[in-house]
Amino acid sequence: SDLTEVTGTERPDIKYHNGCVYNSDYSKLIYWPSGKVYSESDLHENTKEFGERAFSQNKLLKDFVIPSNVTKLGEWLFYSTSITSLNVHSNVTSIGNYCFSWNGNLISANIQSNVTPGTNLFASCTKLENVILANITSISDSMFSGCSKLTTVQIPETVVNIGAYAFNNAGLTTIEIPAGVKMIGNDCFSGC
């Protein structure tokens, strides 16, 4: 897309800042134009949440580090972008369903937060090879489904559940299940 800026008449529930759309107090980024190059300095200083689909289909995103003040990542946030690497800091408390899904260029992801991630988190990230999961509490349903280049994942000791279809059609060749895992979902490793 060529859209690089969104402006308009501000309303009580919608505000604009540096060409982006926010909620009333700028705490939630609603939309980052798909033709706008990302720069953390362009975010409003009050931003605490990236809303649903805020960066969806932005092909200008490459290496992305979640800013330290952002604690919530909405559903479908980075759906079908061009990110190649992703870093999620330990302050993140919520990661929505499909947040990083269908990213054909994503090679590595580092999630440091103590969070229960949404379903289909990395679904169909066909180039994903390297994942660091430091403190997550579960491997969600279909979390790595279709990640055909993912040959191994170190599941942290903090994980207690592995969801249904979690590694469906992933490229796993080896995996070690920690002793604290209490539940493994249906067809967790089907197609591996």
N, C-alpha and C positions, 0 to 999 in steps of 0.2 A: 504494500500500500504506500501511497505517497503522502498520506495525512501526517503532518508534522506538528500540528498545533490545533488545539480546540479552545475556543473562547466563546463567551456569551454573556448574557445578563445573569448576574448571580442571583440566586434565589435562596430562601432560608435553608434548603436542604442540599444545594449544589454550589460549589465554589470552584474557581479556576486558579491555577498557579503554574507558571512556566509552560503553558500550553497543555497542561494535564487537568483531569477532572477529579475532584475530591468531594467528600461529604462536607457537612456544615462546619465542622471544626478542623478540617484538614487532617484528621487522624487516620482516615481511610482513603487510599488511592483507589479511585474507581476505574480510571482508564488512562493508560499511557499510550499516546498515538503510535500506531504501528510503523510509521515512517520516521519516528523520532529516535535518535541515538540515545541510549541510556547513559545518564550520568547521575551518580548519587547526589551531586551538588544541586541538581535540578529538582529534587524532592523537597516538599515542604518540610520544615523542621519538626512539625507536629506528627508526621506520618508514623503510625504504629502498626498499620495493617495494609497489606496488599489485597484488594478485593477480588472477587470472582472474575476470572478472565482479564484482569487488568493488563497483562502483557501478552495475552493470547495472540498467536500468529505474527508476532513481531519478529521479522527475519533479520533485524539488525543486532539482536542480542547475541553475545558470544560467551565470554566468561562472566559469570554472575555471582557476586557475593551479596547475600542478604545483609542490608545495613543492620547494625547492632541495636538500633531503636525499634526495628520492626519485629513484632512478636507473633503476628498471625498471617498465615499464607492461605488465600482463598482457593476454592475449587477451580480447577482448570486454569490456574494462574499462568503457567508457562506452556499451555497446550500448543503444540505445533510451532514452537519458536525455533531459532537456530542456535540455542546455547550449546556450548561444547563442554563446559565445566560449571559446576554449581557448588556453592558453599553455604550451608545453613548453620548459623551460630547457635550456641547453647541457650540463648534467651528466647528462642522460638517456642511457643506453647501450643500452637495449633497449625497443622498442615492438612489442607482440604483434599478431598477425593480428586483423583486425576491431576493433581497439582503440576507434575512434571511430565505427564504422559505425551506420547506421540512426538517426541523430540528425536528426529532421525539423526542429529549430529551430536547428541549428548554422549560423551565418552566417560566422564568421571563425575561422581557426586560424593560430597562429604556432608553428612548430617550429624551434627554434634549435640542436638537437643534431646532432652528427655521427654519424649512425646509419643503418643499413639498416632501414627500417620494414617491418613485417609486411604481408602481403597484405590486400587489401580494406580498407585503413586507414580511408578515408572513404566506403566504398561506401554508396550510397543516402542520402547527406546532401543532400537535395533543395534545401535553402536555402543551401548553402555557396556564398559569393560571393567571399570574400577569403582567400587562403592565402599565407603567407610560409613559405618553405622555405629556411632559411639555409644549412645545411651537410650536408644528407642526401646519402647516397652513391648512392641509386637511387630511382626511382619504381617502386614494387612492382606486382606483378600486381593488376589491378583496383583500384588505389589510389583513383581518383576515379570509378569506375564508377557511373553513375546520378546524378552531381552535376550536375543539369540547369541550375542557375543559375550554374555556374562557367564564365565566358566566356574567362578567360585565366589562365595560371599562369606565373610566372617560374621557370624551372627553373635551379637554381644550377649554377655551373661544376663543383661537386664531384660531380655526377651522372654516372655512367658507363653505367648501364643504365636502360632504360625497359621495364617488364614488359608482358606480354600483357594486353590489355584495359584498360590503365592508365587510359584516358580514355573507355572504352566508354560511349556514351549520355550523355556530359557535354555541357555547353552551349558548348564551346569555339568561339570564332570566330577566334582567332589564338593561335599558340604559336611560340616560337623554341627550337630544339634547340641546346644548347651544343656546341661543337666536340669536347669530350671524351667525348661519348656514343658508346659502341662497339657497343651493341646496342639495337635497338628490337623489342619483342615483337610477336607476331601480333595482328592486329585492335586494335592500340593505340588507334587513333582511330575505330574503327567506331561508327557512329551519331552522329557529330559533324556 
